Amino acid sequence: MEIEYRSGVDDAWYAVKILTEGDYGERLRVRFCEFGAEYDEVYEGENLTSVKHMEAFESRFRSASVQVQDSECPNVVEGMLVCAAVSNRPDDCRYFDAVVNKVKRKRHRIVEDEEECRCEFILFWRHGPNGGSLTTRFVGDICRVQPQTEEVHPLVTLFLQTVKSRIRNNELSHVPPSTLPTIPQHASSRGMTKFFSERDEHDQDRGGVSFIVVVKNLEKGISPFTIMEFIQEQLCISCHASVWPSKPSEPYVKGMIMVKGKNNLDKLSRFLDDPVQLIISPSGRPWVMTEMIQLDETLRISDRGCELMSHERTIICNKLKLVKFGSQEFKKAKRLKQLFKQREARLQ
């Protein structure tokens, strides 16, 4: 089974082989194809301390992406998730996820009886050195991301089942969680950044500058607690949320999400403005991020005038969901989001 793994060292996707170690498969070794064993990343099951951590780790594995051929370029369309190459040096090519923002179609030509695509693909990068920016790539740089399967790899499944069993036993015995997995020292010999962990990011941002993200088109009656809980579940970052009262004639309310540190702000803004997914309420109302503000440290967030209803959560407001590109819910929500933005522009 060919799979790829989003490395904990440089966040790029690599073709890998999987090995488990220990009597019960409690240790997972990720071996990078075309790299020596000294570059292996080894994970101890005991360092995955919650189901959330386990799910985040599992999301780093998927079926191997497939190179797009010149003749297949018509299948690469706006909004499509791809895995594309970034080359800083001729001998250093890495792959990161991106969304096709626009396609500039050009007539193909025949070279030595082979079809050659000359189209240009403008990509919005979801992570990596170009994360959050637009750049142009050609068909030879682009791979098609395969649909997710329930079981990425049997050895990964075995490892996670062992972890899940231990977590369940720990919860029953009230064992406090420890830390997230870390990369062995030898893994840094590739000259890459250290493995991303929620604890690392929290430590980097602790005591940092606070930022506010303003979100409009929220469902009336939504609780700040619901927003905070949703962000925590999706991104594993702490935040403060407030919901501002609206006029009876307004069909929606406006909210504010405050996070500490630029890392958390970047993570939140990418999540809220991700072109391949939308956050919607039970009625299908899509969230719309409208503003980001750096908070002066002399200011303090006041809850007066904000509908803080932590103890008044409703079943309706607890059903926030993510809808993915390609689904009917996504198409409908995207259309509603565009209409909302057009309405806001007319009112300004």
C-alpha positions in Angstrom: 0.0 0.0 0.0 1.5 3.3 -1.1 1.0 6.1 1.4 2.4 9.5 2.1 3.1 11.3 5.4 3.2 14.9 6.3 6.5 15.1 8.1 6.7 16.3 11.7 10.0 18.0 10.8 9.3 20.2 7.9 5.6 19.8 7.4 6.0 18.5 3.8 4.5 15.4 2.3 6.8 12.4 1.6 6.3 8.8 0.3 6.9 6.6 3.3 7.0 3.0 4.6 5.5 2.1 8.0 7.0 -0.2 10.7 5.7 -1.0 14.1 7.9 -2.0 17.0 7.3 -3.5 20.5 5.3 -6.5 21.5 2.0 -4.8 21.0 2.9 -2.3 18.2 3.1 0.6 20.7 5.9 2.3 18.7 5.5 3.5 15.1 8.5 4.1 12.8 8.0 6.2 9.7 10.7 5.5 7.1 11.0 8.0 4.3 11.5 6.4 0.8 14.8 7.4 -0.8 16.2 8.4 2.6 18.4 6.4 4.9 17.2 5.0 8.3 18.9 7.9 10.1 16.0 10.1 8.9 13.3 7.9 10.4 10.7 9.6 12.6 9.8 7.4 15.6 6.6 7.9 17.7 5.9 6.4 21.0 2.2 5.6 21.6 2.5 6.7 25.3 3.1 10.3 24.1 -0.3 10.5 22.3 -2.4 11.5 25.3 -5.9 12.1 24.0 -8.2 11.1 21.2 -7.8 14.6 19.8 -4.0 14.2 19.6 -4.5 10.8 18.1 -6.8 12.1 15.4 -4.4 15.0 14.6 -1.6 12.4 14.2 -3.7 10.2 12.0 -4.5 13.1 9.7 -0.8 13.2 8.7 -1.2 10.0 6.8 -3.0 9.5 3.5 -3.0 7.5 0.2 -0.1 8.6 -2.0 -1.0 11.5 -4.3 -0.8 10.9 -8.1 1.1 13.0 -10.6 -1.2 14.8 -13.0 -0.3 14.0 -16.6 -0.4 16.6 -19.4 -3.5 15.2 -20.9 -5.3 15.3 -17.6 -5.0 19.0 -17.0 -8.7 19.7 -17.9 -9.5 17.7 -14.7 -7.6 20.3 -12.6 -10.2 22.9 -11.8 -10.6 25.9 -9.5 -11.2 25.0 -5.8 -9.5 21.6 -6.2 -7.1 20.4 -3.5 -3.7 19.4 -4.9 -0.3 18.5 -3.6 2.3 20.6 -5.4 6.1 21.0 -5.6 8.1 23.7 -4.0 11.8 23.9 -5.1 14.2 26.3 -3.3 17.2 24.5 -4.8 17.6 22.2 -7.8 18.3 19.3 -5.5 15.6 20.1 -3.0 12.0 19.5 -4.0 9.2 19.2 -1.4 5.5 18.8 -1.7 2.8 20.8 0.2 -1.0 21.1 -0.1 -2.5 23.9 -2.1 -5.9 24.9 -3.6 -6.3 25.7 -7.2 -7.3 29.4 -7.2 -7.3 30.0 -11.0 -6.3 28.2 -14.2 -4.9 30.0 -17.2 -5.7 27.6 -20.1 -3.3 27.6 -23.0 -3.3 25.5 -26.1 -1.4 22.2 -25.7 1.3 21.3 -28.2 2.8 18.1 -29.5 6.5 17.5 -28.9 8.0 14.2 -30.2 4.5 12.7 -30.5 3.8 13.6 -26.8 1.2 16.0 -25.6 2.7 18.9 -23.7 0.5 21.1 -21.4 1.4 24.8 -21.3 -1.4 25.9 -18.9 -0.6 27.9 -15.8 -2.1 27.0 -12.4 -2.4 29.7 -9.8 -2.3 28.0 -6.4 -3.2 29.1 -2.9 -0.9 27.3 -0.5 -2.3 25.9 2.7 1.0 25.3 4.4 4.7 25.2 3.8 7.1 28.1 2.9 4.5 29.7 0.6 1.6 29.2 3.1 -1.2 31.8 2.7 0.1 33.1 -0.6 -0.5 32.7 -4.3 2.1 31.4 -6.8 2.0 29.9 -10.3 2.8 26.3 -11.0 2.7 24.0 -14.1 1.2 20.6 -14.6 4.5 18.8 -13.9 4.5 20.3 -10.4 1.0 19.1 -9.5 -0.2 15.9 -7.9 -3.8 14.9 -7.4 -4.8 14.2 -3.8 -6.5 10.8 -3.5 -9.9 10.5 -1.7 -9.5 9.6 1.9 -10.1 6.0 2.9 -11.3 4.7 6.3 -8.0 2.8 6.8 -4.9 4.5 5.5 -2.5 1.7 6.4 -3.1 -1.4 8.6 0.0 -0.8 10.7 -1.0 2.8 11.4 -4.5 1.5 12.4 -2.9 -1.1 14.7 -0.7 1.6 16.3 -3.7 3.9 16.9 -5.9 1.1 18.2 -3.1 0.4 20.8 -3.0 4.1 21.7 -6.8 4.3 21.9 -6.9 1.4 24.3 -4.3 2.9 26.5 -6.1 6.3 26.5 -9.3 4.7 27.5 -7.6 2.9 30.4 -5.9 6.1 31.5 -9.2 8.0 31.5 -10.8 5.3 33.6 -7.9 5.4 36.1 -7.7 9.3 35.9 -4.1 9.3 34.8 -3.1 12.9 33.8 -1.9 13.4 30.2 1.8 14.0 29.5 3.2 15.6 26.4 2.8 15.3 22.7 5.2 13.3 20.6 8.6 14.8 19.8 11.0 14.3 16.9 14.3 12.5 17.7 17.4 14.6 17.7 18.8 12.9 14.6 15.7 13.9 12.6 16.8 17.5 12.6 19.9 16.6 10.6 17.9 17.4 7.5 18.1 21.1 8.5 14.4 21.5 8.9 12.2 23.1 11.5 11.1 21.2 14.6 7.9 19.2 14.8 4.8 21.2 15.3 3.0 20.5 18.5 0.2 22.2 20.3 2.4 22.5 23.4 5.3 24.1 21.4 2.9 26.6 19.9 1.3 27.4 23.2 4.8 28.0 24.8 5.8 30.2 21.9 2.7 32.3 22.1 2.4 32.6 25.9 2.8 36.2 26.9 2.6 37.3 23.3 0.4 39.9 21.6 -3.4 39.3 21.4 -5.3 39.6 18.2 -9.0 39.9 17.4 -10.8 38.2 14.5 -14.2 39.6 13.6 -16.7 37.1 12.1 -20.1 38.0 10.7 -23.2 36.1 9.6 -23.4 34.1 12.8 -26.7 32.5 13.7 -28.8 34.5 16.2 -28.7 32.9 19.6 -25.3 31.4 19.3 -23.3 31.2 22.5 -19.7 32.4 22.8 -19.1 29.1 24.7 -20.1 27.2 21.5 -17.7 29.3 19.4 -14.8 28.7 21.8 -15.6 25.0 22.1 -15.8 24.6 18.3 -12.4 26.4 17.8 -10.8 24.3 20.5 -12.1 21.1 19.0 -11.0 21.9 15.5 -7.6 23.7 16.1 -6.6 22.8 19.7 -6.0 26.4 20.5 -7.5 28.5 23.4 -9.5 31.6 22.5 -12.0 34.0 24.0 -15.2 34.7 22.1 -17.9 37.3 22.4 -21.2 37.8 20.5 -22.5 41.3 19.9 -26.2 42.1 20.0 -27.9 42.9 16.7 -30.9 44.9 15.6 -34.2 42.9 15.4 -34.2 43.6 11.6 -30.7 42.0 11.2 -30.9 38.3 10.3 -27.5 37.5 11.8 -25.1 38.6 14.6 -21.5 39.5 14.6 -18.9 37.8 16.8 -15.3 38.3 18.0 -12.7 35.7 18.5 -9.5 36.7 20.5 -6.4 34.6 20.4 -2.9 35.2 21.8 0.1 35.1 19.6 0.8 35.4 15.8 1.0 31.7 15.4 -2.5 31.2 16.7 -3.8 34.1 14.7 -2.4 32.6 11.5 -3.8 29.2 12.3 -7.2 30.6 13.0 -7.4 32.9 10.0 -6.3 30.1 7.6 -9.0 27.9 9.1 -11.8 30.6 8.8 -10.8 31.6 5.3 -9.9 28.1 3.9 -11.2 28.0 0.3 -12.0 24.2 0.4 -14.2 24.2 3.5 -16.8 26.5 5.2 -18.2 26.7 8.7 -22.0 26.7 8.7 -24.8 26.8 11.3 -27.6 24.2 11.4 -29.6 26.4 9.0 -26.7 26.5 6.6 -25.6 30.1 7.4 -21.9 30.4 6.5 -19.4 32.2 8.7 -17.7 35.2 7.1 -14.3 36.5 8.5 -14.2 40.3 7.9 -11.4 41.8 10.0 -8.2 41.0 12.0 -7.1 43.5 14.6 -4.0 43.6 16.8 -5.1 44.4 20.3 -3.2 47.1 22.2 -1.9 45.5 25.4 -3.4 48.4 27.4 -6.9 47.4 26.3 -8.9 44.7 28.0 -11.8 42.8 26.5 -15.0 43.7 28.3 -17.9 41.3 28.4 -20.4 44.1 29.1 -22.8 44.5 26.1 -21.8 41.0 24.8 -24.3 38.2 25.0 -22.1 35.8 27.1 -24.4 32.9 27.5 -22.1 30.1 28.6 -24.9 28.5 30.6 -27.6 29.0 28.0 -26.2 26.8 25.2 -28.8 25.5 22.9 -28.9 22.3 21.0 -29.2 24.3 17.8 -26.0 26.3 18.4 -24.0 23.2 19.2 -24.3 21.8 15.7 -21.7 23.9 13.9 -20.1 21.9 11.2 -17.5 22.0 8.4 -18.6 21.4 4.9 -16.1 20.4 2.3 -15.5 21.5 -1.3 -17.5 19.4 -3.8 -20.5 18.7 -1.5 -23.9 20.2 -2.1 -23.8 21.9 1.3 -20.5 23.6 0.4 -21.9 24.8 -3.0 -25.0 26.3 -1.3 -23.0 27.9 1.6 -20.4 29.4 -0.9 -23.3 31.0 -2.8 -24.8 32.4 0.4 -21.3 33.7 1.5 -20.9 35.5 -1.8 -24.4 37.0 -1.5 -23.6 38.2 2.0 -20.4 39.9 0.9 -22.2 41.6 -2.0 -24.9 42.9 0.5 -22.2 44.2 2.9 -20.4 45.9 0.0 -23.6 47.7 -1.0 -24.2 48.9 2.5 -20.7 50.4 2.9 
